Structures are given as structure tokens and as C-alpha cells.
Amino acid sequence: MPIENSNTSDRDTEPFVEVDPTGRFGRYDDLLGHGAVKKVYRAFDQEEGTEVAWNQVRLRTFSEDPTLINRLYSEVKLLSTLKNKYIIVCYSVWRDEAHNTLNFITEVCTSGNLRQYRKKHRHVSIRALKKWSRQVLEGLEYLHTHEPCIIHRDLNCSNIFINGNTGQVKIGDLGFAAIVGKNHEAHSIIGHLSIWHLSYTRRTTQRWWTYTPLGCACWRW
């Protein structure tokens, strides 16, 4: 009687194009989105059995400033410590010296971003819009009261993600975020924007927040 070959590695191996240093996360070649310095790929968490997003930053953009690269890595690591149900979770961060990339793994919302979701579902009640807005505001409150303070600076429908089966929305894509130190100076994490949505009064310690981007996002909804 022939013995069945127990080696099923070829059949069971996932078609990953890249795996993280721990072997937990595997990246597919499917591109979910991209920006000026970052690409986001579909990936898989083999430990939890869930799909995730593999964010990859090409560090050659910052090759002339090693100090900036180190700061970038440190601050993305900081983002991985954020714990709030209205902020996209960051599971892991590492730097790939061989390929000169910074990689970080984040959760994926089932229905994509709000821009895509609203194109698919054009008739949404005011009640639903209020529910989304409330969740976004709670996420912003968490970022703004975090120590150190974090400003998103690029809040729009493309950076707000939704789980359509529950109606839960989450703020994501903190690539343009800025961290504000105790001296009230802010610096970007990835990229730069000229528009500021935070102002400080030098005479007092009170902070005045403006939510103009959220208002614009609501108008687009």
C-alpha cells in the first residue's frame, strides 16, 4: 500500500512576496493604496488568522538625513502604542535595512474608507452621519489629549475607515500626523503639510482645537 506523502508545504504555503522578521505577517502583492512616500499592501496575520494592511515607506526619500530616518522610526513606534477603538490599530513596526524600507502592520476595516463606502451607499440618514461624526470626534479627542499630543493634519474621507457590518468608523493613515512636544513645537512623522489645525496661545496653557477638516469631511459625506 503506497504511503501518503505528508509533505504538503507546497500546497499549503501562502503566496507571500515578503514576510516580517518574526514570520507572523506575510505580504501579498495586492496594492490597497499608495501615497507620496508610502504604499499599502494586503497582508495576512498567520497568528490570528486575519487580514491586515502592510504599510511600506521607501527610506531612500530620506536618505540624505539619517537623523530624520531614526526619528521617523521612533515616532511610528510611538503610533503603535495608541490604544483607542476609534483609531486604526498598529500591530508591528520594523526597519528593513536590506531593502531600505520602514514597515508597519495595521488593521484593515472590512468596507474600506468612507469615500469608497459613500460611493457604494449614496443614501445615508442624518442619524448615521451623526454616529460617524461622534466616533471621529472621540478619536480626535484621544489623539489631542495624548501625551505627547498628536495632530492628524490630513483628516478626510479617504483616511476614515469603516466596518460596514457594524457602522464603526476609525481614523487611520497617520502619515501626515505631527507630534507636539512640551515646548509646543510640532514636527511631522511622514511628509509635511502647510495647513495647521492646532493653535496655541503663548500667554496661557490653554489649547484651542479647530475641527475644520472634520466639518469638510461631513460636508462631503
C-alpha positions in Angstrom: 0.0 0.0 0.0 1.6 3.3 -1.0 2.5 5.7 1.8 0.8 9.1 1.6 3.2 11.9 1.3 2.8 14.1 4.4 4.8 16.9 3.0 2.1 19.4 2.0 4.3 22.5 2.2 4.0 23.4 -1.5 0.2 23.1 -1.3 -0.2 24.9 2.0 2.3 27.7 1.5 0.7 31.2 1.3 1.7 33.1 -1.9 3.6 35.8 0.1 6.1 38.0 -1.6 7.5 39.1 1.8 7.4 38.0 5.4 8.1 40.1 8.5 11.2 39.2 10.7 9.0 37.2 13.2 7.3 35.2 10.5 3.9 36.2 11.7 2.9 38.6 9.0 3.0 37.9 5.3 2.6 40.4 2.5 0.7 39.8 -0.8 1.4 41.7 -4.0 -2.1 43.3 -3.9 -1.9 47.1 -3.5 -4.6 48.6 -1.3 -3.4 52.2 -1.7 -0.4 54.4 -2.1 0.8 57.9 -1.3 3.8 60.1 -2.0 6.2 58.0 0.1 4.2 55.0 1.2 2.5 52.0 -0.3 -0.1 49.8 1.4 -0.4 46.2 0.6 -2.9 43.4 1.6 -1.3 41.1 4.1 -2.2 38.2 6.5 -1.6 37.7 10.2 -0.9 34.0 10.4 -1.1 34.0 14.2 -4.6 35.4 14.4 -5.8 34.3 11.0 -6.9 37.7 10.0 -6.2 40.0 7.0 -4.2 43.1 7.8 -2.5 46.0 5.9 1.2 46.1 5.3 2.4 49.7 5.1 5.8 50.3 3.5 7.8 53.5 3.4 10.8 53.8 1.0 13.5 55.4 3.1 15.6 56.5 0.1 13.3 59.5 0.2 15.1 60.5 3.4 18.5 59.0 2.6 20.3 62.4 3.0 19.2 62.8 6.6 19.9 59.7 8.8 18.7 61.6 11.8 15.3 62.1 10.2 15.1 58.3 9.5 15.8 57.5 13.1 13.2 60.0 14.3 10.7 58.6 11.8 11.2 55.1 13.1 10.9 56.2 16.7 7.7 58.1 16.0 6.0 55.4 14.0 6.8 53.1 17.0 5.0 55.7 19.2 1.9 55.3 16.9 2.0 51.6 17.6 1.3 52.4 21.3 -2.0 54.2 20.6 -4.9 52.3 22.1 -8.4 53.6 21.2 -11.3 51.9 19.5 -11.7 54.8 17.0 -8.0 54.7 15.9 -6.7 52.1 13.4 -4.5 49.6 15.4 -0.8 49.3 14.6 0.4 45.8 15.4 4.1 45.9 14.5 6.9 48.2 13.3 10.3 47.3 11.9 13.0 48.7 9.7 14.3 46.5 6.8 17.9 47.5 6.4 18.5 45.3 3.3 15.7 46.9 1.3 15.9 50.3 3.0 12.3 50.4 4.0 10.2 51.1 7.1 7.3 48.7 7.5 4.4 48.7 9.8 1.3 46.4 10.1 -2.1 47.9 10.7 -5.7 46.5 10.9 -8.0 46.6 7.9 -11.6 47.7 8.0 -14.0 45.5 6.1 -15.6 48.2 4.0 -12.6 50.4 3.1 -12.6 54.1 3.6 -15.7 56.4 3.8 -15.1 57.9 0.4 -15.4 54.4 -1.2 -18.3 53.5 1.2 -20.3 56.6 0.3 -19.9 55.9 -3.4 -21.4 52.5 -2.9 -24.2 53.6 -0.5 -25.4 57.0 -1.6 -28.5 57.3 0.7 -27.4 57.6 4.3 -29.5 59.1 7.1 -28.5 62.1 9.3 -28.6 59.7 12.2 -25.8 57.6 10.6 -23.8 60.8 9.8 -24.1 61.9 13.4 -22.9 58.5 14.6 -19.9 58.6 12.3 -19.1 62.1 13.4 -19.3 61.3 17.1 -16.8 58.4 16.7 -14.4 60.5 14.7 -14.6 63.3 17.4 -13.8 60.7 20.1 -10.8 59.5 18.2 -9.6 63.1 17.7 -10.1 63.8 21.4 -7.9 60.8 22.2 -5.1 62.0 19.9 -5.2 65.6 21.1 -5.1 64.7 24.8 -2.5 62.0 24.3 1.0 62.7 25.8 2.7 63.7 23.6 -0.1 65.4 21.7 -0.7 64.1 18.2 -2.4 66.1 15.4 -3.6 64.2 12.3 -3.4 67.1 9.9 -4.8 65.2 6.9 -8.3 64.2 8.1 -10.6 63.5 5.2 -13.0 60.7 3.9 -10.1 58.8 2.5 -8.4 58.5 5.9 -11.5 57.5 7.8 -12.3 53.8 7.6 -15.5 51.9 8.3 -16.6 48.4 9.2 -19.9 48.4 7.3 -21.4 45.5 9.2 -21.3 47.4 12.5 -21.1 51.1 11.4 -17.9 51.6 13.4 -15.5 54.1 11.9 -11.8 54.6 12.7 -9.2 57.2 12.0 -6.3 55.9 10.0 -3.4 56.9 7.8 -1.4 59.0 10.4 1.4 59.5 7.9 1.0 63.3 7.9 0.5 63.5 11.7 2.5 65.8 13.8 3.7 65.3 17.3 3.6 68.3 19.6 6.3 68.4 22.3 6.1 70.2 25.7 7.7 73.3 24.1 4.7 73.5 21.8 6.8 72.8 18.7 5.4 70.3 16.2 7.1 68.1 13.7 5.7 65.7 11.0 6.1 62.0 11.1 5.9 61.2 7.4 5.6 64.0 4.9 4.6 67.6 5.5 1.6 69.8 5.2 1.3 73.6 5.3 -2.2 73.6 6.8 -2.3 73.6 10.6 -5.4 72.7 12.7 -4.0 73.4 16.1 -3.1 76.8 17.6 -1.5 77.6 20.9 -1.8 80.8 23.0 1.6 81.8 24.4 0.1 83.6 27.3 -1.8 80.7 28.7 -1.5 76.9 28.7 -5.0 76.5 27.1 -5.1 74.8 23.8 -7.6 75.7 21.2 -8.6 73.0 18.8 -10.2 73.6 15.4 -12.1 70.8 13.6 -12.3 72.4 10.2 -11.2 69.2 8.5 -14.0 67.2 10.2 -16.5 69.8 9.0 -15.3 69.4 5.5 -15.4 65.7 5.7 -19.0 65.8 7.0 -19.9 68.2 4.1 -18.5 65.6 1.7 -20.5 62.8 3.4 
